Amino acid sequence: MPKFRTLLIGALVAAVALAAVAASTAGPKATTAGKANAQVAVLLPDTKSSVRWETQDRRFLASAFKAGHVTYTIVNAENDAQRQRAQAEQALTNGAKVILLVNLDSGSGAAIQQLAKSRGAKVIDYDRLTLRGSAAYYVSFNNVSVGRLQGQGIVGCLRASGKYSQHPVVAELHGSPTDNNATLFRQGYESVLNPLYKKGTFKKGPAQAVPAWDNQKALTIFEQMLSRTSNKIDAVAAANDGLGNAVISALKARKLKPIPVSGQDATAQGVQNVLSGWQCMTVYKAIKAEANAAAALAVGLLKGKVVGVNGKTFDGRRQVPSVLLTPIAITKRNYTLLFTDGFLKRSEVCRGTYAKYCK
């Protein structure tokens, strides 16, 4: 991404975060998650697709709403679309005027948005875009860029290992087929890998989506990939750290050597895998900035104020006003950024057998 655009987005995120704090001069005192008559309801998707929802998003959203003196609830659907619908119903019944939705799929997400509209409430698509929905805003990262970083990481690690010139076989482990983000990640890494497949530089190996981002299913799928290829897989474009760790678990179980494996979310486990040489890279998405941006938009909707965005995203029917943030590739060279940003604690990563890998 050009430097001027990175600076523009960084400035916008800072402005959006300040808007949330500025709005704190009005409105009732912030509460903890669980307040019955909350103004904003956050609907998280699950605890299995990524640990980020509970370890990162929950705490950063709570802090942002407290800074804005906005009452809120944060609930998790545990990968149950009916439960998420019921949670939305309850929130609206209790007076929520804004819903931050991380949908489980676009169909159920669009239905929740229609329900909110019928009750006079607004919806912000948080992290995942609801296709053909009715969200007032969409807040996320540039997810094609996330995938592009993954693809570039795989290429760089194959060069470093000396495999690049040996026509390596690259497998692909995609995210959930019902998650639009997974489609965008795939678009990103395949924009890097497909030209290399076409030229014959790389050989395209097995490729498969993992239902609901389920790590156990990912393990089974990758074990089957290894069986079909007689273990001849030289790299894996894995859509997030959980899927990447499933790949690594299968390699270790077969006593195979490390191969380049991508990831995403900069989880403690993912970073440990990077440091120990089992994972090529991960992608850091500054969730604090994402949460601040979403909270600022929510406050703006509650107060009738317009908050600036930096783009629009087509949802299949309309252009949704969007705040799209910039992801960062994380390797052994720059992983300490996660500590200085307060995203992870050094003690979460540099412990046990992994302590020796830390600077």
C-alpha positions in Angstrom: 0.0 0.0 0.0 1.4 3.4 -0.9 2.9 5.3 2.0 0.6 8.3 1.6 -2.5 6.1 1.9 -1.1 4.4 5.0 -0.6 7.8 6.6 -4.1 8.9 5.6 -5.7 5.8 7.2 -3.6 6.2 10.3 -4.7 9.8 10.7 -8.3 8.9 10.1 -8.2 6.2 12.8 -6.8 8.6 15.3 -9.5 11.1 14.4 -12.2 8.5 14.8 -10.9 7.4 18.2 -10.8 11.0 19.3 -14.4 11.4 18.2 -15.5 8.6 20.6 -13.8 10.4 23.5 -15.2 13.7 22.5 -18.7 12.3 22.7 -18.1 11.3 26.3 -19.4 14.7 27.4 -22.9 13.6 26.8 -24.9 10.5 27.7 -25.2 8.2 30.7 -22.3 6.7 32.5 -20.7 3.7 30.9 -21.5 0.2 32.3 -20.0 -3.2 32.1 -21.3 -5.7 29.6 -24.6 -7.1 30.8 -26.5 -3.8 31.4 -30.2 -4.6 30.5 -31.1 -1.2 28.9 -27.8 -0.7 27.0 -27.7 1.8 24.1 -25.3 -0.4 22.1 -25.3 -4.2 21.7 -22.2 -6.1 20.4 -22.9 -9.5 18.9 -19.8 -11.5 18.7 -19.8 -14.7 16.6 -18.0 -17.5 18.5 -15.0 -18.5 20.5 -13.6 -21.1 18.1 -12.9 -19.4 14.8 -10.4 -17.2 16.5 -9.5 -16.4 20.1 -9.4 -12.8 19.2 -13.2 -12.2 19.8 -12.9 -12.8 23.5 -9.2 -12.0 24.2 -9.0 -8.8 22.1 -12.3 -7.4 20.7 -14.3 -7.7 23.9 -11.8 -5.8 26.0 -11.0 -3.1 23.4 -14.7 -2.5 22.6 -15.5 -2.3 26.3 -12.8 0.3 26.8 -13.9 2.4 23.9 -17.6 2.4 25.0 -16.5 3.4 28.5 -14.4 6.2 27.1 -17.5 7.4 25.2 -19.8 7.1 28.2 -22.0 4.7 26.3 -24.0 1.9 27.9 -23.4 -1.4 26.2 -23.7 -5.2 26.2 -21.3 -7.7 24.7 -22.5 -11.2 24.0 -21.3 -14.2 22.0 -23.4 -16.5 19.8 -21.0 -19.5 20.1 -21.5 -20.1 16.4 -25.3 -20.5 16.6 -27.2 -18.2 14.2 -30.5 -18.7 16.0 -28.8 -17.7 19.3 -27.4 -14.6 17.7 -30.9 -13.7 16.4 -32.3 -14.2 19.9 -29.5 -12.0 21.3 -30.4 -9.3 18.8 -34.1 -9.6 19.7 -33.3 -9.3 23.4 -31.0 -6.3 22.9 -33.6 -4.4 20.8 -36.3 -5.2 23.4 -34.1 -3.8 26.1 -33.8 -0.5 24.1 -30.6 -0.9 22.1 -30.3 1.8 19.4 -27.1 0.5 17.7 -26.0 -3.0 17.1 -22.4 -4.0 16.3 -22.7 -7.2 14.4 -20.1 -9.8 13.6 -22.3 -12.1 11.5 -22.1 -15.8 11.3 -23.2 -15.7 7.7 -24.7 -13.0 5.4 -28.2 -14.5 5.4 -28.7 -14.5 9.2 -26.8 -11.2 9.4 -29.1 -9.5 6.9 -32.2 -10.8 8.8 -30.8 -9.3 12.0 -30.3 -6.0 10.2 -33.9 -6.0 8.9 -35.1 -6.7 12.4 -33.1 -3.8 13.8 -34.4 -1.5 11.1 -38.0 -2.4 11.9 -37.3 -1.4 15.5 -35.7 1.9 14.6 -32.1 0.8 15.4 -29.0 1.0 13.3 -26.4 -1.7 12.6 -22.7 -1.4 12.1 -21.0 -4.4 10.4 -18.0 -5.1 12.6 -15.1 -6.9 11.0 -17.3 -8.9 8.7 -19.4 -7.4 5.9 -23.0 -8.6 5.6 -23.6 -9.2 1.9 -26.8 -7.5 0.6 -27.5 -6.1 4.0 -28.6 -2.8 5.3 -25.7 -1.7 7.6 -25.2 2.0 8.3 -21.4 1.4 8.4 -18.8 -1.3 7.9 -15.6 -1.3 10.0 -12.8 -3.7 9.3 -9.4 -4.1 7.8 -8.5 -4.1 4.2 -9.0 -7.9 4.0 -7.7 -8.3 0.5 -4.5 -6.7 1.8 -4.5 -9.2 4.7 -4.5 -12.1 2.2 -1.9 -10.4 0.0 0.4 -10.2 3.0 -0.1 -13.9 3.6 0.7 -14.7 -0.1 3.8 -12.5 0.0 4.9 -14.1 3.2 4.7 -17.6 1.7 6.7 -16.5 -1.3 9.4 -14.8 0.9 9.7 -17.9 3.1 10.0 -20.2 0.1 12.8 -18.0 -1.2 14.5 -18.1 2.2 14.3 -21.8 2.4 15.7 -22.4 -1.1 12.5 -24.1 -2.2 11.4 -21.3 -4.5 13.3 -22.5 -7.5 12.3 -26.1 -7.0 8.7 -25.9 -8.1 7.2 -26.2 -4.6 3.8 -27.6 -4.0 1.6 -25.0 -2.2 -1.6 -26.1 -0.5 -4.4 -23.7 0.5 -6.5 -23.9 3.6 -9.3 -21.3 3.2 -11.5 -19.9 5.9 -15.2 -20.6 6.3 -17.2 -20.5 3.0 -20.0 -18.5 4.8 -17.6 -15.7 5.9 -17.1 -13.0 3.3 -13.8 -12.1 4.9 -12.5 -15.6 4.0 -13.4 -14.9 0.4 -11.4 -11.6 0.5 -8.4 -13.2 2.2 -8.4 -15.9 -0.5 -8.6 -13.2 -3.2 -5.5 -11.6 -1.6 -3.2 -14.6 -1.3 -4.3 -16.0 -4.7 -3.5 -12.7 -6.3 0.1 -13.4 -5.4 0.1 -17.2 -5.9 -2.0 -17.7 -9.0 0.5 -16.0 -11.4 3.2 -18.2 -10.0 1.0 -21.3 -10.5 0.3 -20.2 -14.1 4.0 -19.7 -14.9 4.9 -23.1 -13.4 7.1 -21.6 -10.7 4.8 -23.1 -8.0 2.6 -26.1 -8.3 -0.9 -25.7 -6.9 -1.6 -28.4 -4.3 -4.8 -29.4 -2.6 -7.1 -26.5 -1.6 -10.2 -26.6 0.6 -12.3 -24.4 2.8 -12.8 -25.1 6.5 -16.4 -25.0 7.6 -16.9 -22.4 10.4 -13.2 -22.0 10.7 -13.2 -25.1 12.8 -9.6 -26.0 13.8 -10.3 -29.6 14.5 -11.9 -30.0 11.0 -8.9 -28.1 9.6 -6.6 -30.7 11.2 -8.6 -33.6 9.6 -8.6 -31.8 6.2 -4.9 -31.2 6.2 -4.1 -34.7 7.3 -6.1 -35.9 4.3 -4.1 -33.5 2.1 -0.9 -35.0 3.3 -2.2 -38.5 2.7 -3.3 -37.7 -0.9 0.1 -36.2 -1.7 2.3 -38.6 0.1 3.4 -35.7 2.4 4.7 -33.8 -0.7 3.4 -30.3 0.4 6.1 -27.6 0.6 4.0 -24.7 1.9 0.5 -23.8 3.0 -1.5 -20.6 2.6 -3.5 -21.0 5.8 -6.1 -18.3 6.3 -5.6 -17.7 10.1 -3.4 -18.8 13.0 -5.9 -21.4 14.1 -5.8 -23.1 10.7 -2.1 -22.7 10.6 -1.7 -24.4 13.9 -3.8 -27.3 12.7 -1.3 -27.7 9.8 1.6 -27.5 12.2 0.0 -30.1 14.5 -0.4 -32.5 11.5 3.2 -32.0 10.4 4.5 -32.7 13.9 2.3 -35.8 14.3 3.9 -37.2 11.1 7.4 -36.1 12.3 7.8 -33.9 9.2 10.0 -30.8 9.1 8.6 -27.3 9.2 7.4 -25.7 6.0 6.2 -22.2 5.3 2.7 -21.7 6.8 0.9 -18.4 6.8 -1.5 -17.2 9.5 -3.5 -14.2 10.7 -4.7 -12.6 14.0 -1.3 -12.5 15.7 -2.5 -14.8 18.4 0.0 -15.8 21.2 0.1 -19.3 19.8 0.6 -18.0 16.2 3.5 -15.8 17.3 5.1 -18.7 19.2 4.9 -20.8 16.1 6.5 -18.0 14.1 9.3 -17.6 16.7 10.0 -21.4 16.8 10.2 -21.6 13.0 7.0 -23.6 12.4 5.0 -20.7 11.0 6.2 -18.3 8.3 4.3 -15.2 9.4 1.1 -13.9 10.8 -0.9 -10.8 10.2 -1.5 -8.2 12.9 -4.7 -6.3 12.8 -4.7 -3.5 15.4 -8.0 -4.4 17.0 -7.8 -1.5 19.4 -8.0 0.9 16.4 -10.9 -1.1 14.9 -12.8 -1.1 18.2 -12.2 2.7 18.6 -13.4 3.3 15.1 -16.6 1.2 15.6 -17.3 2.9 18.9 -16.9 6.4 17.4 -19.4 5.5 14.7 -21.8 4.1 17.3 -21.6 7.3 19.3 -22.2 9.3 16.2 -25.3 7.3 15.4 -26.6 7.8 18.9 -25.9 11.5 18.9 -27.0 12.2 15.4 -23.4 13.2 14.4 -21.6 12.4 11.2 -18.3 10.6 11.6 -15.8 10.5 8.8 -15.0 7.3 6.9 -12.2 6.6 4.4 -14.1 4.6 1.8 -17.1 2.5 0.7 -17.5 -1.2 0.3 -19.9 -2.9 -2.1 -22.0 -5.4 -0.4 -23.6 -6.9 -3.5 -26.3 -4.3 -3.7 -25.1 -1.0 -2.3 -22.0 0.9 -1.3 -21.6 0.8 2.5 -19.7 3.7 4.1 -16.6 2.1 5.5 -13.6 2.5 7.8 -10.9 0.2 6.5 -7.7 -0.1 8.5 -4.2 -1.3 7.5 -2.9 -4.8 8.4 0.8 -5.5 9.2 2.8 -8.6 8.5 4.5 -10.0 11.6 7.7 -12.1 11.4 10.6 -12.8 13.8 11.9 -9.4 12.9 9.1 -7.2 14.2 7.0 -9.4 16.6 7.9 -7.1 19.5 5.5 -4.5 18.0 2.7 -6.6 19.5 4.1 -6.0 22.9 4.8 -2.3 22.5 1.2 -1.8 21.1 -0.2 -3.6 24.2 -1.8 -6.2 21.9 -0.1 -9.1 23.6 2.0 -9.4 26.7 5.5 -10.7 26.5 4.6 -13.2 29.2 1.8 -14.6 27.0 4.4 -15.5 24.2 7.8 -15.8 25.8 7.2 -18.6 28.3 7.9 -22.2 28.7 9.8 -23.8 25.7 9.3 -20.6 23.7 11.2 -18.2 26.1 14.5 -19.1 24.4 13.3 -17.7 21.1 12.5 -14.2 22.4 14.8 -11.3 22.1 
